[in-house]
Amino acid sequence: MKMAHTCVRVKNLEESLEFYTTAFDFTESRRRDFPEHKFTLVYLTLPGDPYELELTYNYDSEAYDLGNGYGHIAISTKDLEGLHEKHKEAGFNITELKHLPGVPPSYYFIIDPDGYKIEIIREK
């Protein structure tokens, strides 16, 4: 077995596509429109990684309540400080670099347009 994809529901498909392609270099790998059922699925991948992020857009939805169960997804990078600076300069909603006790800074969080937290971690 292997992981296939993670789904997040988005209220504005174009805004979310702009965020994920600009912030992380995701590219659209496929799209499935179901106008008769009023939803669209867009699958995104990172270069060299087949794992997909599925953006689900329900035409008539205004927003989603993230509740208290969602934590975050994580994306690793070899250049943590460089990506952090890119996100800061672009004006994205990010935290400062963080660390666990006794460890140098190794992660930060960015928030997408729907309020989903994404942890950016230093690639090991």
C-alpha positions as CSV (number, residue, x, y, z in Angstrom):
1,M,0.0,0.0,0.0
2,K,1.0,3.6,-0.3
3,M,-0.6,7.0,0.3
4,A,-2.6,8.4,-2.7
5,H,-3.8,11.9,-1.8
6,T,-5.1,14.3,0.8
7,C,-8.3,16.2,0.3
8,V,-9.0,19.8,1.4
9,R,-12.3,21.5,0.7
10,V,-11.9,25.0,-0.7
11,K,-14.4,27.9,-0.9
12,N,-12.6,29.7,-3.9
13,L,-10.9,27.3,-6.3
14,E,-9.0,29.9,-8.2
15,E,-7.7,31.6,-5.0
16,S,-6.6,28.2,-3.7
17,L,-4.9,27.2,-6.9
18,E,-3.0,30.6,-6.9
19,F,-1.9,30.0,-3.3
20,Y,-0.6,26.4,-3.8
21,T,1.1,27.0,-7.1
22,T,2.8,30.3,-6.0
23,A,3.7,29.2,-2.4
24,F,4.9,25.7,-3.2
25,D,5.3,25.2,-7.0
26,F,2.5,22.7,-7.1
27,T,1.2,21.9,-10.6
28,E,-2.2,20.7,-11.6
29,S,-1.9,17.0,-12.5
30,R,-5.6,16.4,-13.3
31,R,-9.1,17.9,-12.9
32,R,-12.5,16.3,-12.8
33,D,-15.6,18.4,-13.2
34,F,-19.0,17.2,-12.1
35,P,-21.3,20.1,-13.0
36,E,-24.4,17.9,-12.6
37,H,-23.4,17.3,-9.0
38,K,-22.0,20.8,-8.5
39,F,-18.4,20.1,-7.6
40,T,-14.9,20.0,-9.1
41,L,-11.8,18.1,-8.0
42,V,-8.4,19.4,-8.8
43,Y,-5.3,17.3,-8.1
44,L,-1.9,19.0,-7.5
45,T,1.5,17.5,-7.3
46,L,5.0,18.8,-6.4
47,P,7.8,18.3,-8.9
48,G,9.2,14.7,-8.6
49,D,6.5,13.6,-6.1
50,P,3.5,11.5,-7.2
51,Y,1.5,12.2,-4.0
52,E,-1.4,14.4,-4.7
53,L,-3.2,17.2,-2.9
54,E,-6.9,17.2,-3.9
55,L,-8.7,20.5,-3.8
56,T,-12.5,19.9,-3.7
57,Y,-14.6,22.8,-4.7
58,N,-18.4,22.5,-4.0
59,Y,-20.1,25.1,-6.1
60,D,-22.7,26.2,-3.5
61,S,-20.6,26.2,-0.4
62,E,-19.7,29.4,1.4
63,A,-17.0,28.2,3.8
64,Y,-16.0,25.3,5.9
65,D,-15.7,24.9,9.7
66,L,-12.3,23.4,10.3
67,G,-13.5,22.2,13.7
68,N,-11.0,21.1,16.3
69,G,-9.9,17.9,14.7
70,Y,-7.8,19.2,11.8
71,G,-4.1,19.6,12.6
72,H,-2.0,20.2,9.5
73,I,-0.4,18.7,6.5
74,A,3.4,18.9,6.2
75,I,5.7,19.7,3.3
76,S,9.5,19.3,3.5
77,T,12.1,21.5,1.9
78,K,15.9,21.5,1.7
79,D,16.0,25.3,2.0
80,L,13.8,26.1,5.0
81,E,15.1,29.6,5.5
82,G,14.9,30.4,1.8
83,L,11.3,29.3,1.5
84,H,10.4,31.1,4.7
85,E,11.8,34.3,3.3
86,K,10.0,33.8,0.0
87,H,6.7,33.3,1.9
88,K,7.4,36.4,4.1
89,E,8.2,38.6,1.1
90,A,5.0,37.4,-0.7
91,G,2.9,38.4,2.3
92,F,1.6,35.0,3.1
93,N,0.3,34.3,6.6
94,I,3.2,32.6,8.2
95,T,4.8,32.0,11.7
96,E,8.4,32.7,12.6
97,L,10.8,29.8,12.4
98,K,10.1,27.4,15.2
99,H,12.0,24.6,17.0
100,L,11.5,21.8,19.5
101,P,13.4,22.0,22.8
102,G,17.1,21.5,22.3
103,V,16.9,21.5,18.5
104,P,17.7,24.4,16.1
105,P,14.8,26.0,14.1
106,S,13.4,23.3,11.8
107,Y,9.8,24.3,10.9
108,Y,7.2,27.0,10.5
109,F,3.5,27.2,9.6
110,I,1.8,28.9,6.7
111,I,-2.0,29.3,6.5
112,D,-3.8,28.8,3.2
113,P,-6.8,30.9,2.0
114,D,-9.3,28.6,3.8
115,G,-7.4,28.6,7.1
116,Y,-5.7,25.2,6.7
117,K,-2.4,25.0,8.4
118,I,0.6,23.7,6.5
119,E,3.8,22.8,8.3
120,I,7.0,23.5,6.4
121,I,9.8,21.3,7.8
122,R,13.5,21.0,7.0
123,E,14.1,17.9,4.9
124,K,16.3,15.4,6.7
